[in-house]
Amino acid sequence: MQSVPTTVTQGPDGALYVGELTGFPFPVDGANVYRVPAQGGAPQIFEAGFTNIVDIAFGPDGTLYVLEIATNGLLAGFGGGDFTGALIEVAPDGTRTELAPGALFAPGGVAYGPDGMLYVTNNSIFAGAGQVLRINPNS
């Protein structure tokens, strides 16, 4: 399997964080978020066990938000039409919570807004069906 970096953002500590889609066979739970130190150095796994990461974002309190385009893997998506996505909140203590379960289908991007809401593009690979969802991370 080849690593496919799909997103990079600067974390609250100044380091760069890189999300990984993973290549074929797109294993479930095979994708990682890597931390690249601001002063340089080798990337290290920051969080592991995701599937097909397409975007990441940080909230002001250091919470990491990880967006998966197909939680059951891209083979399930392209082979069977299962593009169920997920937005995973990773609290600073490492606790994971899925936000808006069942609401995402082939999501493409996530942003933490100045209003404290998360904005997620949905149906990102389907022409004419795209949406932007507003998700409250506190509900």
C-alpha positions as CSV (number, residue, x, y, z in Angstrom):
1,M,0.0,0.0,0.0
2,Q,1.3,3.4,-0.9
3,S,0.7,6.4,1.3
4,V,-1.3,9.2,-0.3
5,P,-1.2,12.5,1.6
6,T,-4.4,14.5,0.9
7,T,-4.4,17.3,3.4
8,V,-2.0,19.4,5.5
9,T,-2.8,22.0,8.2
10,Q,-0.8,23.8,10.9
11,G,-1.5,22.6,14.4
12,P,-1.8,24.8,17.5
13,D,1.8,23.8,18.3
14,G,3.1,25.2,15.0
15,A,3.8,21.7,13.6
16,L,2.3,20.6,10.3
17,Y,-0.3,17.8,10.4
18,V,-0.8,15.6,7.3
19,G,-3.8,13.4,6.6
20,E,-3.4,10.2,4.6
21,L,-5.9,8.6,2.2
22,T,-3.8,5.4,1.7
23,G,-3.5,3.7,-1.6
24,F,-4.9,0.5,-3.0
25,P,-6.3,-1.7,-1.4
26,F,-7.6,1.3,0.7
27,P,-7.7,-0.7,4.0
28,V,-10.2,0.2,6.7
29,D,-8.5,1.8,9.7
30,G,-5.2,2.0,7.7
31,A,-4.9,5.8,7.4
32,N,-3.0,8.0,9.8
33,V,-2.5,11.6,10.7
34,Y,1.2,12.5,10.8
35,R,2.9,15.3,12.8
36,V,5.8,17.0,11.1
37,P,7.8,19.2,13.5
38,A,8.0,22.9,12.7
39,Q,11.8,22.8,13.1
40,G,12.1,19.9,10.6
41,G,12.6,16.2,11.2
42,A,10.9,13.0,10.4
43,P,7.1,12.8,10.4
44,Q,5.7,10.7,13.2
45,I,2.2,9.2,13.5
46,F,0.1,11.5,15.6
47,E,-3.2,9.5,15.4
48,A,-3.8,6.2,13.7
49,G,-6.7,4.0,12.7
50,F,-8.7,6.1,10.2
51,T,-10.0,5.2,6.8
52,N,-9.5,7.3,3.6
53,I,-8.8,10.7,5.2
54,V,-9.6,13.6,2.8
55,D,-9.2,16.6,5.2
56,I,-8.3,17.6,8.7
57,A,-8.8,20.8,10.7
58,F,-8.1,22.0,14.3
59,G,-10.4,23.8,16.6
60,P,-9.0,26.7,18.8
61,D,-8.8,24.4,21.8
62,G,-6.6,21.9,20.0
63,T,-9.3,19.5,19.0
64,L,-8.5,17.7,15.8
65,Y,-11.3,17.0,13.2
66,V,-10.7,14.2,10.7
67,L,-12.8,13.8,7.7
68,E,-13.1,10.3,6.0
69,I,-14.5,10.1,2.5
70,A,-15.5,6.4,2.8
71,T,-15.5,4.9,6.3
72,N,-15.9,1.4,4.8
73,G,-13.1,2.0,2.3
74,L,-13.0,3.2,-1.2
75,L,-13.4,-0.3,-2.6
76,A,-16.8,-0.4,-0.9
77,G,-17.5,3.0,-2.4
78,F,-16.5,2.4,-6.0
79,G,-17.4,-1.3,-5.9
80,G,-20.7,-1.1,-4.1
81,G,-21.7,2.5,-3.9
82,D,-21.1,2.8,-0.1
83,F,-19.6,6.3,0.2
84,T,-20.7,6.7,3.8
85,G,-18.3,9.3,5.3
86,A,-17.5,10.3,8.8
87,L,-16.3,13.3,10.7
88,I,-14.3,12.2,13.7
89,E,-13.5,14.6,16.6
90,V,-10.3,13.8,18.4
91,A,-10.2,15.6,21.7
92,P,-6.8,16.7,23.1
93,D,-6.9,13.7,25.4
94,G,-7.3,11.4,22.4
95,T,-11.0,10.6,23.0
96,R,-12.8,10.1,19.6
97,T,-16.4,11.0,18.8
98,E,-18.1,10.7,15.5
99,L,-20.0,13.9,14.7
100,A,-23.2,13.9,12.6
101,P,-23.3,10.1,12.2
102,G,-25.1,9.0,9.1
103,A,-25.2,12.5,7.6
104,L,-22.1,12.4,5.4
105,F,-21.9,10.8,1.9
106,A,-18.6,11.2,0.0
107,P,-17.6,14.3,2.0
108,G,-14.7,16.3,0.6
109,G,-13.5,19.0,3.0
110,V,-13.9,20.4,6.5
111,A,-13.3,23.9,8.0
112,Y,-13.6,25.2,11.5
113,G,-15.5,28.5,11.2
114,P,-15.1,31.7,13.2
115,D,-18.6,31.0,14.6
116,G,-17.4,27.8,16.3
117,M,-19.2,25.6,13.7
118,L,-17.7,23.0,11.4
119,Y,-18.4,23.3,7.7
120,V,-18.3,20.1,5.7
121,T,-18.7,19.7,1.9
122,N,-21.0,16.7,1.2
123,N,-21.6,14.6,-2.0
124,S,-18.3,16.0,-3.2
125,I,-17.9,13.5,-6.1
126,F,-21.4,13.8,-7.5
127,A,-22.0,16.5,-10.1
128,G,-25.0,18.8,-9.2
129,A,-25.5,17.2,-5.8
130,G,-22.9,19.0,-3.7
131,Q,-23.8,20.5,-0.3
132,V,-22.2,22.5,2.5
133,L,-23.3,21.2,5.9
134,R,-23.0,23.3,9.1
135,I,-22.3,21.0,12.1
136,N,-22.2,22.1,15.7
137,P,-19.3,20.3,17.4
138,N,-20.9,20.9,20.8
139,S,-24.2,19.0,20.1
